[in-house]
Amino acid sequence: MENYQEFEGIVLSIRKHREKDALVKIFTRNHGKRMFFVKNIKNPNHSLKAALLPFTKATYLGRIKDDGLSFLQDSREITHFSKMQTDIHLNAYATYLNNLADAAINDAIQAVDLYDLLEESLVAMQNGLDPEVIVNIFEMRALQYFGAAPQLQSCVICRSQQEPFDFSVKYSGVLCQRHFGEDPRRSHANPAAVHFARIFQLVTPKQVGNIRIKPETKKAIRTFIDELYEEYVGIRLKSKSFIDQMYAWETKVEIPRRSAAAPYPKESGPSDPSRS
């Protein structure tokens, strides 16, 4: 497997190694996450410099080793998600998605679906779709890679799909209104947050389109998904903490947010896929 081969990949992170070299973590579509040693990357004329910028996807030529560091030789078909490099909000969201994808699987594990989800998410944000919605979709669909499978599509007691629902940690799924009494310690989650989380668990960034969600509902969705991650995943990424701080800063100083759809006259979105 150490012969030179072409592979598609997305740059997850870059860190300095010695004075002029770098270690670049690339999420490859067919070989999982790999760490590549790149010599003399500080050279302004380095042939791989453009292909190894943050938030970059490319087709690479290199040697992928089963043990130790891998090596890169060349690149082509380079795509820069340029808005993530210039917009502080998109940069924060994209950094979080990269970090979450990194945390979701071990190195060298092929995860084509997760790779495609990350690529679709970055493309969607680059194309102007609401980054908060894209992040929520990614979070909900990434839960499975952490071994979490909360049942959101129907009541865990009677299988009803009739909303409103509330979430029960005890049953690891939603309860319909008729069975709220089965768990006195149910989450008392915002019904709209549960509604959108159910949708986000099934759709992809390609399918969601220009969905519009009120700011207060977005906040409730964040709270609900954060609770799921606290309960089932148990990690707290620095990039997620930064996003939370960013929300707090904007609330205090009223910094206008970049958004794909503003103002929010009403909420709209795809119909519940579980009913189709």
C-alpha positions as CSV (number, residue, x, y, z in Angstrom):
1,M,0.0,0.0,0.0
2,E,3.1,2.3,0.0
3,N,3.1,2.8,-3.7
4,Y,2.2,6.3,-5.0
5,Q,-1.5,6.7,-5.5
6,E,-4.1,9.4,-6.1
7,F,-6.7,10.1,-3.5
8,E,-9.3,12.8,-2.7
9,G,-9.0,14.6,0.6
10,I,-9.9,17.6,2.8
11,V,-7.3,19.3,5.0
12,L,-8.4,19.1,8.6
13,S,-5.4,20.6,10.3
14,I,-1.8,21.8,9.9
15,R,0.8,22.1,12.5
16,K,4.4,23.2,12.4
17,H,7.1,20.5,12.6
18,R,10.6,21.6,13.3
19,E,11.5,24.9,11.7
20,K,10.4,24.6,8.1
21,D,8.3,21.4,7.9
22,A,4.7,20.6,8.7
23,L,2.4,17.8,9.8
24,V,-0.8,17.9,7.8
25,K,-3.9,15.9,8.8
26,I,-6.0,15.1,5.7
27,F,-9.4,13.4,5.8
28,T,-9.2,11.2,2.7
29,R,-12.3,9.8,1.2
30,N,-11.1,6.2,0.8
31,H,-8.3,5.9,3.4
32,G,-9.8,7.8,6.4
33,K,-7.7,10.3,8.3
34,R,-4.0,10.3,7.7
35,M,-1.1,12.4,8.9
36,F,1.3,13.6,6.2
37,F,4.8,14.9,6.6
38,V,5.5,17.8,4.3
39,K,9.1,19.0,4.1
40,N,10.0,22.7,3.6
41,I,6.4,23.9,3.5
42,K,7.5,27.3,4.6
43,N,9.2,27.8,1.2
44,P,6.9,30.3,-0.6
45,N,7.4,28.4,-3.9
46,H,6.5,25.0,-2.5
47,S,4.5,23.1,-5.1
48,L,2.0,21.9,-2.4
49,K,1.5,25.1,-0.6
50,A,-1.8,26.0,-2.2
51,A,-3.2,22.5,-1.8
52,L,-2.5,22.5,2.0
53,L,-4.2,25.6,3.1
54,P,-6.9,25.3,5.7
55,F,-10.4,24.5,4.3
56,T,-9.0,23.0,1.1
57,K,-10.1,20.0,-0.8
58,A,-7.9,18.4,-3.5
59,T,-6.9,15.3,-5.3
60,Y,-3.4,14.4,-4.0
61,L,-0.7,12.1,-5.2
62,G,1.2,10.5,-2.4
63,R,2.3,7.4,-0.4
64,I,-0.2,6.3,2.3
65,K,1.5,4.2,4.9
66,D,-0.3,1.8,7.3
67,D,2.2,2.7,10.1
68,G,3.7,6.1,10.8
69,L,3.5,9.2,8.6
70,S,2.4,9.3,5.0
71,F,3.9,11.5,2.3
72,L,2.6,13.8,-0.5
73,Q,4.1,14.2,-3.9
74,D,1.7,16.4,-5.9
75,S,-1.9,17.7,-6.1
76,R,-4.5,18.7,-8.7
77,E,-8.2,19.8,-8.8
78,I,-7.7,22.1,-5.8
79,T,-10.8,23.7,-4.3
80,H,-10.5,26.4,-1.7
81,F,-13.5,27.1,0.6
82,S,-12.5,30.7,0.5
83,K,-15.3,32.2,2.6
84,M,-14.1,30.2,5.6
85,Q,-10.8,31.8,5.3
86,T,-12.1,35.4,5.3
87,D,-15.4,35.3,7.4
88,I,-14.9,34.9,11.1
89,H,-18.2,33.2,11.6
90,L,-17.8,30.7,8.8
91,N,-14.3,30.1,9.9
92,A,-15.5,29.2,13.4
93,Y,-18.3,26.9,12.1
94,A,-16.0,25.1,9.5
95,T,-13.3,24.7,12.1
96,Y,-15.8,23.0,14.4
97,L,-17.0,20.7,11.7
98,N,-13.4,19.7,10.9
99,N,-12.7,19.1,14.6
100,L,-15.9,17.1,15.0
101,A,-15.2,14.9,12.0
102,D,-11.7,14.4,13.4
103,A,-13.0,13.3,16.8
104,A,-15.7,11.1,15.4
105,I,-13.5,8.4,13.9
106,N,-10.0,6.9,14.6
107,D,-7.2,7.4,12.1
108,A,-7.0,5.2,9.1
109,I,-10.7,4.2,9.3
110,Q,-12.5,4.5,6.0
111,A,-15.7,6.6,6.5
112,V,-17.0,7.6,3.1
113,D,-20.4,8.8,4.4
114,L,-18.8,11.1,7.0
115,Y,-16.3,12.4,4.4
116,D,-19.2,13.2,2.0
117,L,-21.2,14.8,4.8
118,L,-18.2,17.1,5.7
119,E,-17.7,18.0,2.0
120,E,-21.4,18.7,1.5
121,S,-21.4,20.9,4.6
122,L,-18.4,23.0,3.6
123,V,-19.8,23.4,0.0
124,A,-23.2,24.4,1.5
125,M,-21.6,27.1,3.7
126,Q,-19.5,28.3,0.8
127,N,-22.6,28.7,-1.3
128,G,-24.3,30.8,1.3
129,L,-26.7,28.4,3.1
130,D,-27.3,29.1,6.8
131,P,-24.2,27.9,8.6
132,E,-26.0,27.3,11.9
133,V,-28.4,24.9,10.2
134,I,-25.6,23.1,8.3
135,V,-23.7,22.7,11.6
136,N,-26.9,21.3,13.3
137,I,-27.4,18.8,10.5
138,F,-23.8,17.7,10.7
139,E,-24.0,17.3,14.5
140,M,-27.2,15.2,14.3
141,R,-25.9,12.9,11.6
142,A,-22.4,12.6,13.2
143,L,-23.9,11.2,16.4
144,Q,-23.9,7.6,15.0
145,Y,-20.1,7.7,14.7
146,F,-19.8,8.2,18.4
147,G,-22.0,5.2,18.9
148,A,-25.1,7.2,19.8
149,A,-28.4,6.4,18.3
150,P,-31.2,8.3,20.0
151,Q,-34.6,7.4,18.6
152,L,-36.2,10.6,17.4
153,Q,-38.5,9.5,14.6
154,S,-41.3,8.0,16.6
155,C,-42.4,7.6,20.2
156,V,-40.3,4.9,21.9
157,I,-43.4,3.6,23.7
158,C,-46.1,3.4,21.0
159,R,-44.2,4.3,17.8
160,S,-46.5,7.2,17.1
161,Q,-45.1,9.9,14.8
162,Q,-47.6,12.5,16.0
163,E,-45.9,15.6,17.4
164,P,-45.2,17.3,19.8
165,F,-42.5,15.1,21.3
166,D,-40.2,15.4,24.3
167,F,-36.9,13.6,24.8
168,S,-36.3,10.9,27.4
169,V,-32.8,10.0,28.5
170,K,-34.3,7.0,30.3
171,Y,-35.6,5.6,27.1
172,S,-33.0,7.1,24.8
173,G,-35.6,8.5,22.5
174,V,-38.7,10.7,22.2
175,L,-42.0,10.3,23.9
176,C,-45.3,11.4,22.4
177,Q,-47.6,13.6,24.4
178,R,-49.7,10.6,25.6
179,H,-46.6,9.0,27.2
180,F,-44.9,12.0,28.8
181,G,-45.8,10.5,32.1
182,E,-43.6,7.5,31.5
183,D,-40.6,9.6,32.4
184,P,-41.1,12.3,35.1
185,R,-37.5,13.4,34.4
186,R,-38.0,13.9,30.6
187,S,-36.1,16.8,29.1
188,H,-38.9,19.3,28.8
189,A,-37.2,20.3,25.5
190,N,-38.6,22.9,23.2
191,P,-41.0,21.1,20.8
192,A,-39.7,23.1,17.8
193,A,-36.2,22.1,18.7
194,V,-37.1,18.4,18.8
195,H,-39.0,18.8,15.5
196,F,-36.0,20.2,13.7
197,A,-33.6,17.8,15.3
198,R,-35.7,14.9,13.9
199,I,-35.5,16.4,10.4
200,F,-31.8,17.1,10.7
201,Q,-31.1,13.5,11.7
202,L,-32.4,12.4,8.3
203,V,-31.5,15.1,5.7
204,T,-28.2,16.2,4.1
205,P,-27.0,19.7,3.5
206,K,-27.8,19.1,-0.2
207,Q,-31.5,18.5,0.6
208,V,-32.1,21.2,3.1
209,G,-32.1,24.3,0.8
210,N,-32.8,27.8,2.1
211,I,-34.5,26.8,5.3
212,R,-35.4,29.7,7.6
213,I,-35.5,29.4,11.3
214,K,-36.3,32.0,13.9
215,P,-33.3,33.0,16.1
216,E,-35.1,31.9,19.3
217,T,-35.8,28.5,17.7
218,K,-32.1,28.2,16.6
219,K,-31.1,28.8,20.2
220,A,-33.4,26.1,21.4
221,I,-32.1,23.7,18.8
222,R,-28.5,24.4,19.9
223,T,-29.5,23.7,23.5
224,F,-31.2,20.4,22.7
225,I,-28.3,19.2,20.5
226,D,-25.8,20.3,23.1
227,E,-27.7,18.2,25.7
228,L,-27.6,15.2,23.4
229,Y,-23.8,15.5,23.0
230,E,-23.3,16.0,26.7
231,E,-25.3,12.8,27.4
232,Y,-24.1,10.5,24.6
233,V,-20.7,11.8,23.4
234,G,-19.1,13.6,26.4
235,I,-16.6,15.7,24.5
236,R,-16.2,19.5,24.6
237,L,-14.2,20.8,21.6
238,K,-12.4,24.1,21.9
239,S,-13.9,25.2,18.6
240,K,-17.4,24.5,19.9
241,S,-16.7,26.6,23.0
242,F,-15.5,29.4,20.8
243,I,-18.8,29.3,18.8
244,D,-20.7,29.5,22.1
245,Q,-18.6,32.5,23.2
246,M,-19.2,34.1,19.8
247,Y,-23.0,33.9,20.4
248,A,-22.5,35.4,23.8
249,W,-20.4,38.3,22.5
250,E,-22.9,39.1,19.8
251,T,-25.7,39.1,22.3
252,K,-23.9,41.6,24.5
253,V,-22.6,44.0,21.9
254,E,-25.2,43.3,19.2
255,I,-22.8,42.5,16.4
256,P,-24.7,41.9,13.2
257,R,-24.4,38.3,12.1
258,R,-23.7,37.1,8.6
259,S,-26.7,34.9,7.6
260,A,-27.9,33.3,4.4
261,A,-31.5,34.5,5.0
262,A,-32.3,37.6,7.0
263,P,-34.6,38.8,8.4
264,Y,-36.6,35.8,9.5
265,P,-40.3,36.5,8.6
266,K,-41.3,33.0,9.4
267,E,-39.9,29.5,9.9
268,S,-40.0,27.2,6.9
269,G,-38.3,24.0,6.0
270,P,-38.7,20.6,4.4
271,S,-41.5,18.4,5.5
272,D,-40.7,15.7,8.1
273,P,-38.9,13.0,6.1
274,S,-40.1,10.3,8.5
275,R,-43.6,10.8,7.1
276,S,-42.8,10.5,3.5
